Amino acid sequence: MGWRGLRDPSRPAVSGVLMVVLLVAWQHTSAVKGEGLRDFQDGWLMSIRERARVLEHPETRLLLPGGQTAVQPGKPRLGWWLGVGQGQLYSMEELVLGSVEGGLLLRSGKLPISFVFSWERLGEGLYLEDTRTVGLGVGDKVRVGVRVRARQWLVENELVDSGLEVGLQGAFSFKWGKLVSGEVGFWLHAAGSPGWHAHGGRRTLADFKLFYPGTGLALRVDQKNDGAPVLSLEILGRLSRRLGLGWRIDPETGTMGGNFSIRLGGFWLFTSHLVHPALGVTHRFQIGTGDPGAASW
């Protein structure tokens, strides 16, 4: 039937029944899939700057080991990034994903300062989840940062619940020989994921990223609301200077799938296609422009 039928005032009984069924089903399936696959950026483990880094040729790379953009002659001291994205959770027309994000990077010698923001929306009409995030980071090879994320759950435009998440990040970069580099990051959280995410909610505890020219590997450890650790994996390889192919695995939910990173002149296109064994396929598409180094998270 679709949302037009749900909003049709001439069919109040059917609308009420479908509303209850949908909400109950959503709460049950959310415990199955976990928050780790709910947000728009969960289609990838590597950040935009890290995906762009894999595609850069070693001889022309402008990204430092930590992923920030190096200061070189003619390179603007202020970098910026703007991206928009859209997706569909488990091929359900009612669970549309939308995202707008941006970032600023001030290259100040060896101590760059970055600011990022994003707005995400899951659902439309009857069911909505809004997420607004701002973050501030300082440093390059050793970085510290803070991220504040506000979430709202609305049903028929009425606020049902809300939550605020504050996270502190520490990260350091390293080099192993002439070709291999990597990064280790840790997160400290002041509160858990929103209560309506039930025991399926997740918080990132740590991540480990390893880079070899043209290849990137990312491991992430999340913690569920019940305290259990969850491990995710992504590998990304450069097929050409304009195309990268990746593979993302989430063993806890059985979800896996591929992704593409494509450079189109001054624009970047990122896609993610994850398949859940019971709930189906989730597609995500994002296009952005500017300096990928300004996209810190």
C-alpha positions, 0 to 999 in steps of 0.5 A: 500500500505505501504511505499515501494509503496510510495518510488517507483519512478515509481509511482510519482503521486500516491506517491505525492497524498498519501503523501498529504493525509497522512499529512493532515489526520495526522494534523487533527487527532493530534488535536483529540488525543492530544500530551498526547498520542503521545509520547512513555512514554504516555502509563503510568503515573507512572515512571519506578521506581514507577512501580517497587516500586509497585511490590516490597514486603514491607519487601524487598523494597529498594525504599524511599518514593520519589521512589529513591533507599535507600542506604543500606549495599552492595547496589552500590552507583551508580545505572544505568538504560537502556531501549529500547521500541517499539510501534505502534500508532493506529495500523498504520504501518507507525506510529511506535514508538521507544525509547531508554532511560537511567539513572544514580543515585548517592546515596550521603547520603540524597541528591541523584543526578540523570541524565536521557536521552532518544531518541524517534522516531515516524514514518518512511520513509516519516514522522518522529518526533524525540525527544531527552531529558536530565534531571538532578534532585537533592534530595529525599523527596524534589526534584528539577530538570530540563528537556530539550527536543528538537523535530524535525519534518521531511518529507522525511528527510527534516526538516519542523519544530523544537522546544525546551522545557525546564521544571523545576520540584519540588516534595515532598514526604509524609507519611500518617500513617505507610503504605500510602505514596505519592508524589506531583509534579509540572512543570514550562515550559518556552514554549509550546508544538511544534507548529505542535501539534496544539491545541492538544498539552499538557504540564504537570502541576502537578501530584499526586501519592499515594502508599499503599503496592502493589498498586499505584494511579497516577493523572496527570493534563496537560494543552493544548495549548489553556489553558484548563486543562486535567486530566488523571488517572492510577491505578496499582496493584501487582498480585505477586512479578513478575507481576503487572496489571494497568489501564490507562484512558484519559477522554479528548480523551476517551482513556483507556486501560491496562498495565503490569509490569513484572519482569524477573530476572534482567530484567523488561518488561512493556507493554501498550495497549490503545484504542482510540474510533475512532482511534484504539489501540496503543501498547507499549512494553519496556524492561529494566535492571539495577536499576529502581530507576535510571529512574527518569522520 
